[in-house]
Amino acid sequence: MMAELHLVFGGELVSPEKNVFKDVSALHIVGIFPDYESAYLAWKAEAQRTVDNAHARYFIANLQRLREEGKKGSATEAMTS
């Protein structure tokens, strides 16, 4: 079975209502994880650490899906909503 790597990253958003980063050069790359469960634990730790900052958001990206985003039926979503 092929491992599906997951990237955990985040930073400060322009507005809590939109997934648009204030400064992409200041993104916090938490790391790349070998499975969703370990990525989720890392995401949860960062989300809890920044709970007092309404503009801070962290995300989990499935790197396999990012590679396949051009294929029909991909579950990736644009970060500029």
SULJOFEN-V972689 format. One record per residue. N is the residue number from 1. RES is the residue in three letters. PHI is phi in whole degrees, 0 to 359 (999 if undefined). PSI is psi in whole degrees, 0 to 359 (NA if undefined). BURIAL is 1 if it has 9 or more other C-alpha atoms within 8 Angstrom, else 0. Layout:
# SULJOFEN-V972689
n->N res->RES phi->PHI psi->PSI burial->BURIAL
n->N res->RES phi->PHI psi->PSI burial->BURIAL
This chain:
# SULJOFEN-V972689
n->1 res->MET phi->999 psi->134 burial->0
n->2 res->MET phi->280 psi->134 burial->0
n->3 res->ALA phi->290 psi->141 burial->0
n->4 res->GLU phi->253 psi->106 burial->1
n->5 res->LEU phi->286 psi->147 burial->1
n->6 res->HIS phi->232 psi->132 burial->1
n->7 res->LEU phi->259 psi->131 burial->1
n->8 res->VAL phi->248 psi->125 burial->1
n->9 res->PHE phi->211 psi->164 burial->1
n->10 res->GLY phi->185 psi->185 burial->1
n->11 res->GLY phi->169 psi->195 burial->1
n->12 res->GLU phi->268 psi->132 burial->1
n->13 res->LEU phi->269 psi->156 burial->1
n->14 res->VAL phi->297 psi->318 burial->1
n->15 res->SER phi->213 psi->143 burial->0
n->16 res->PRO phi->297 psi->342 burial->1
n->17 res->GLU phi->275 psi->349 burial->0
n->18 res->LYS phi->231 psi->150 burial->1
n->19 res->ASN phi->267 psi->58 burial->1
n->20 res->VAL phi->239 psi->120 burial->1
n->21 res->PHE phi->285 psi->140 burial->1
n->22 res->LYS phi->294 psi->317 burial->0
n->23 res->ASP phi->214 psi->100 burial->0
n->24 res->VAL phi->294 psi->338 burial->0
n->25 res->SER phi->287 psi->347 burial->0
n->26 res->ALA phi->255 psi->16 burial->0
n->27 res->LEU phi->301 psi->142 burial->1
n->28 res->HIS phi->262 psi->111 burial->0
n->29 res->ILE phi->270 psi->108 burial->0
n->30 res->VAL phi->287 psi->316 burial->1
n->31 res->GLY phi->157 psi->177 burial->0
n->32 res->ILE phi->248 psi->132 burial->1
n->33 res->PHE phi->237 psi->149 burial->1
n->34 res->PRO phi->282 psi->351 burial->1
n->35 res->ASP phi->203 psi->164 burial->1
n->36 res->TYR phi->296 psi->320 burial->1
n->37 res->GLU phi->301 psi->314 burial->0
n->38 res->SER phi->289 psi->326 burial->1
n->39 res->ALA phi->295 psi->319 burial->1
n->40 res->TYR phi->298 psi->317 burial->1
n->41 res->LEU phi->298 psi->320 burial->0
n->42 res->ALA phi->292 psi->318 burial->1
n->43 res->TRP phi->300 psi->314 burial->1
n->44 res->LYS phi->299 psi->318 burial->0
n->45 res->ALA phi->298 psi->317 burial->0
n->46 res->GLU phi->290 psi->320 burial->1
n->47 res->ALA phi->298 psi->319 burial->1
n->48 res->GLN phi->290 psi->324 burial->0
n->49 res->ARG phi->294 psi->329 burial->0
n->50 res->THR phi->252 psi->20 burial->0
n->51 res->VAL phi->301 psi->332 burial->0
n->52 res->ASP phi->279 psi->353 burial->0
n->53 res->ASN phi->254 psi->104 burial->0
n->54 res->ALA phi->297 psi->340 burial->0
n->55 res->HIS phi->269 psi->351 burial->1
n->56 res->ALA phi->274 psi->133 burial->1
n->57 res->ARG phi->220 psi->144 burial->1
n->58 res->TYR phi->238 psi->149 burial->1
n->59 res->PHE phi->227 psi->156 burial->0
n->60 res->ILE phi->246 psi->124 burial->1
n->61 res->ALA phi->245 psi->126 burial->0
n->62 res->ASN phi->281 psi->111 burial->1
n->63 res->LEU phi->295 psi->331 burial->1
n->64 res->GLN phi->296 psi->317 burial->0
n->65 res->ARG phi->293 psi->325 burial->1
n->66 res->LEU phi->296 psi->323 burial->1
n->67 res->ARG phi->294 psi->331 burial->0
n->68 res->GLU phi->256 psi->18 burial->0
n->69 res->GLU phi->296 psi->339 burial->1
n->70 res->GLY phi->281 psi->347 burial->0
n->71 res->LYS phi->280 psi->145 burial->0
n->72 res->LYS phi->299 psi->136 burial->0
n->73 res->GLY phi->90 psi->8 burial->0
n->74 res->SER phi->294 psi->143 burial->1
n->75 res->ALA phi->266 psi->8 burial->0
n->76 res->THR phi->285 psi->151 burial->0
n->77 res->GLU phi->233 psi->145 burial->0
n->78 res->ALA phi->293 psi->141 burial->0
n->79 res->MET phi->272 psi->10 burial->0
n->80 res->THR phi->246 psi->35 burial->0
n->81 res->SER phi->284 psi->NA burial->0
